[in-house]
Amino acid sequence: MEKFTAEVMGKKVYFCTDDLYSYNWFYPRYRNNGLHERKVIELIIENCKTAKSFVDVGAHIGFFTCVVAKVFPHIDVHSFEMENQVFELLQKNVELNKLGNVKLYNCGVSDSKKTVYYEKPKEPNEKTFLCKNGESCVSTKSIAIDNLGFVPDVVKIDVEGTELDVLKGMSKVLPQIKALFVEIHPELYKANEGEKILEFLKDFRVYEICDHRRRFDPDIIKANPQYFVYNNMLYAFRY
């Protein structure tokens, strides 16, 4: 098996690169000792030091899932990915790292338990969008974080524009969550959706990590929905 090795906090984390998608997705980011979304992973690790559970919503091929589970083997990691082809890659990477503390869910996360639809990709891709039922759509089940049966300590959300629905589905447990990382997608939002996201996070300090994918040391500014323009990461933590 072809694989890539990343080192985080002294732990080696492995990712399968047998398929062209993984190969092309990893190497542009990781060559020359690079680390995907470095500042975000640093902050997630900092918050997970005292955590018992981590929830990865929109886990993709499992970068955050594998890093957290490997660095913190005592933490329960719950990882959600609804796109079937990507989910297979997520499974491979969890198995490759022999992570017994990860539970995988091949479903969506929303405001309730229901059937949702997403655009059928030709191959695994970075962006999977929800859509209305149609010939080009795939159906899957969604659940709400409130119905998991436990309160997560740290949550990462990257769901291509449906962040507000995920937050609505965790309104009961939200007061007990320690920190959230929410990738925003302003170009996909309806009017005032940015304001509604921050309203859900009103009991947190909320900052925007700017250009978190490409910059080694990105700016971190106080979140203001009037300036939500790019797909940046919100970092919400307790006062």
C-alpha positions as CSV (number, residue, x, y, z in Angstrom):
1,M,0.0,0.0,0.0
2,E,1.3,3.4,-1.0
3,K,1.1,5.8,2.0
4,F,2.1,9.2,3.2
5,T,3.5,9.8,6.7
6,A,2.8,13.0,8.7
7,E,4.4,13.6,12.1
8,V,2.3,15.4,14.6
9,M,3.3,15.9,18.3
10,G,5.9,13.2,17.9
11,K,3.3,10.7,16.5
12,K,3.5,9.3,13.0
13,V,0.1,9.4,11.2
14,Y,-0.3,7.5,8.0
15,F,-2.6,8.2,5.0
16,C,-3.2,5.8,2.1
17,T,-2.3,7.3,-1.3
18,D,-3.0,4.2,-3.5
19,D,-5.7,6.2,-5.3
20,L,-4.9,9.2,-7.5
21,Y,-7.3,11.4,-5.5
22,S,-5.5,10.9,-2.2
23,Y,-2.1,11.1,-3.9
24,N,-2.9,14.4,-5.6
25,W,-4.7,15.8,-2.5
26,F,-1.9,15.1,0.0
27,Y,1.4,15.9,-1.7
28,P,0.6,19.5,-2.7
29,R,-0.1,20.2,1.0
30,Y,2.5,18.0,2.8
31,R,5.6,18.2,0.8
32,N,8.6,19.9,2.5
33,N,7.2,19.0,5.9
34,G,4.0,20.9,5.4
35,L,0.9,20.2,7.4
36,H,-2.7,20.5,6.3
37,E,-4.4,23.4,8.0
38,R,-1.5,23.7,10.5
39,K,-3.0,26.4,12.8
40,V,-6.3,24.6,13.0
41,I,-4.8,21.3,14.0
42,E,-2.6,23.1,16.5
43,L,-5.6,24.6,18.2
44,I,-7.6,21.4,18.0
45,I,-4.8,19.5,19.7
46,E,-4.5,22.2,22.4
47,N,-8.2,21.9,23.2
48,C,-8.2,18.1,23.1
49,K,-5.5,17.9,25.8
50,T,-8.2,17.9,28.5
51,A,-11.0,16.4,26.3
52,K,-12.6,13.0,26.5
53,S,-14.3,13.1,23.1
54,F,-13.9,14.7,19.7
55,V,-16.5,14.8,16.9
56,D,-15.5,15.3,13.3
57,V,-18.4,16.4,11.1
58,G,-17.6,16.2,7.4
59,A,-14.5,14.1,8.1
60,H,-13.6,13.7,4.5
61,I,-10.7,11.2,4.3
62,G,-10.0,11.6,8.0
63,F,-7.1,14.0,8.4
64,F,-8.4,15.5,11.7
65,T,-9.9,12.2,12.8
66,C,-6.6,10.3,12.4
67,V,-4.4,13.0,13.9
68,V,-6.6,13.4,17.1
69,A,-7.1,9.7,17.5
70,K,-3.4,9.0,17.1
71,V,-2.1,11.8,19.3
72,F,-4.7,11.2,22.0
73,P,-5.4,7.4,22.1
74,H,-7.6,7.9,25.3
75,I,-10.1,10.1,23.5
76,D,-13.2,8.8,21.8
77,V,-13.4,10.1,18.3
78,H,-16.7,10.1,16.3
79,S,-16.2,10.7,12.6
80,F,-19.0,11.5,10.1
81,E,-18.7,11.4,6.3
82,M,-21.8,10.9,4.1
83,E,-20.2,10.5,0.7
84,N,-19.7,6.8,0.0
85,Q,-16.4,6.9,-2.0
86,V,-14.8,9.3,0.5
87,F,-16.0,7.2,3.4
88,E,-14.1,4.2,2.0
89,L,-10.9,6.3,2.1
90,L,-11.7,7.4,5.6
91,Q,-12.1,3.7,6.6
92,K,-8.7,2.9,5.0
93,N,-6.9,5.6,6.9
94,V,-8.4,4.7,10.2
95,E,-7.5,1.0,9.6
96,L,-4.0,2.0,8.4
97,N,-3.3,3.7,11.7
98,K,-4.9,0.9,13.8
99,L,-7.2,3.3,15.6
100,G,-9.4,1.5,18.0
101,N,-10.8,4.7,19.5
102,V,-12.6,5.8,16.4
103,K,-16.2,5.2,15.5
104,L,-17.2,5.9,11.9
105,Y,-20.6,7.0,10.7
106,N,-21.5,6.8,6.9
107,C,-24.2,9.4,7.2
108,G,-24.9,13.1,7.2
109,V,-25.3,15.4,10.2
110,S,-28.1,17.9,10.3
111,D,-30.8,19.4,12.6
112,S,-32.7,16.1,12.9
113,K,-32.9,12.4,11.9
114,K,-34.1,12.4,8.3
115,T,-33.2,11.5,4.7
116,V,-31.0,13.9,2.8
117,Y,-29.5,13.9,-0.7
118,Y,-26.2,14.9,-2.0
119,E,-24.7,15.4,-5.5
120,K,-23.3,12.2,-6.8
121,P,-19.5,12.7,-7.6
122,K,-17.7,11.0,-10.4
123,E,-14.8,10.4,-8.0
124,P,-14.0,11.3,-4.4
125,N,-13.8,15.1,-4.2
126,E,-13.3,17.8,-1.6
127,K,-16.8,19.3,-1.9
128,T,-20.0,17.3,-1.5
129,F,-23.1,19.5,-1.6
130,L,-26.6,18.6,-0.4
131,C,-29.2,18.8,-3.1
132,K,-32.9,18.1,-3.7
133,N,-33.9,14.6,-4.7
134,G,-33.1,13.9,-8.4
135,E,-31.4,11.6,-10.8
136,S,-27.9,12.9,-10.0
137,C,-28.4,12.7,-6.3
138,V,-27.6,10.0,-3.7
139,S,-29.8,9.5,-0.6
140,T,-28.4,9.1,2.9
141,K,-29.5,9.3,6.4
142,S,-28.7,12.3,8.7
143,I,-28.6,12.5,12.4
144,A,-28.3,15.3,15.0
145,I,-25.5,15.7,17.4
146,D,-28.1,16.1,20.2
147,N,-29.1,12.4,19.6
148,L,-25.6,10.8,19.9
149,G,-26.2,10.1,23.6
150,F,-23.2,12.0,24.9
151,V,-21.8,15.5,25.0
152,P,-18.7,16.0,22.8
153,D,-15.9,18.2,24.2
154,V,-14.5,19.4,20.9
155,V,-16.2,19.5,17.5
156,K,-15.0,20.2,14.0
157,I,-17.6,21.0,11.3
158,D,-17.0,21.2,7.6
159,V,-20.2,20.6,5.7
160,E,-20.1,22.9,2.6
161,G,-22.7,25.4,3.5
162,T,-25.0,23.6,5.9
163,E,-23.2,24.6,9.1
164,L,-26.3,26.2,10.6
165,D,-28.3,23.0,10.3
166,V,-25.6,21.1,12.2
167,L,-25.6,23.8,14.9
168,K,-29.4,23.6,15.2
169,G,-29.1,19.9,15.7
170,M,-26.7,20.3,18.7
171,S,-28.5,23.1,20.5
172,K,-29.1,20.9,23.6
173,V,-25.5,19.9,24.1
174,L,-23.9,23.1,22.9
175,P,-23.8,24.7,26.4
176,Q,-21.5,21.9,27.5
177,I,-19.2,21.8,24.6
178,K,-15.7,23.2,25.2
179,A,-14.7,24.3,21.7
180,L,-15.9,24.3,18.1
181,F,-14.1,24.7,14.8
182,V,-16.6,25.6,12.0
183,E,-15.5,26.1,8.4
184,I,-17.8,28.8,6.9
185,H,-18.9,29.0,3.3
186,P,-20.3,32.5,2.8
187,E,-20.9,32.1,-0.9
188,L,-23.5,29.4,-0.1
189,Y,-25.3,31.2,2.6
190,K,-28.7,32.8,2.5
191,A,-29.3,36.3,3.9
192,N,-28.2,36.7,7.5
193,E,-27.0,33.1,7.8
194,G,-23.6,34.3,9.1
195,E,-25.3,36.3,11.8
196,K,-27.4,33.2,12.7
197,I,-24.3,31.1,13.0
198,L,-22.7,33.6,15.4
199,E,-26.0,33.8,17.4
200,F,-25.7,30.0,18.1
201,L,-22.1,30.7,19.3
202,K,-23.0,33.7,21.4
203,D,-21.8,32.1,24.6
204,F,-18.3,31.5,23.1
205,R,-15.5,33.7,22.1
206,V,-15.5,33.4,18.3
207,Y,-12.5,34.2,16.1
208,E,-11.9,33.7,12.4
209,I,-8.8,31.9,11.2
210,C,-8.1,33.6,7.9
211,D,-6.9,31.6,4.9
212,H,-6.2,28.6,7.2
213,R,-5.5,26.2,4.3
214,R,-2.6,28.0,2.7
215,R,-0.9,30.2,5.2
216,F,1.6,28.8,7.7
217,D,0.8,31.5,10.3
218,P,-2.7,32.9,9.4
219,D,-4.3,36.0,10.9
220,I,-6.8,35.2,13.7
221,I,-9.4,38.0,14.0
222,K,-12.6,38.5,16.0
223,A,-15.5,37.0,13.9
224,N,-17.8,39.5,12.3
225,P,-20.4,38.3,9.8
226,Q,-20.2,41.5,7.9
227,Y,-16.8,40.4,6.7
228,F,-17.5,36.8,6.0
229,V,-16.2,36.4,2.5
230,Y,-13.9,33.4,2.3
231,N,-14.1,29.8,3.4
232,N,-12.2,30.4,6.6
233,M,-12.4,28.5,9.9
234,L,-14.3,29.9,12.9
235,Y,-12.7,29.0,16.3
236,A,-15.2,29.2,19.1
237,F,-14.1,28.6,22.7
238,R,-15.4,29.3,26.2
239,Y,-14.8,32.6,28.0
